[in-house]
């Protein structure tokens, strides 16, 4: 079963590490956005058309996944935050809603994964620990076969 990993772009390294580990256990990712380098600016310097292509590619990937994994936003100490740094765009929340509307299983993964009221829906899984994530994915994989 292929998985889609959603995270803010600044967390691409962590998302790629998770993708590699999941692939080792038979759960390859279909998240093409992970093919970018961490130093890339997701949409910096792109035309509106090219930005739309990025979004459409992400939505295509979500439509092909068997499960959608959402990584939590890294906690920020706002007293030390760079006010000129680009904030996250919230794209992962749009992607989550898109996946949910299409009936994709949603798995929130991390120590503090619930970021909004929709993350408390009865059919959204929330897990901590890699072994627990694997257990949920294995069950979802069996159910889908």
Helices and strands as residue ranges (DSSP letters): E 3-6, G 9-11, H 12-24, G 32-35, H 48-64, E 67-71, H 91-101, E 105-109, G 117-120, E 124-127, H 130-144
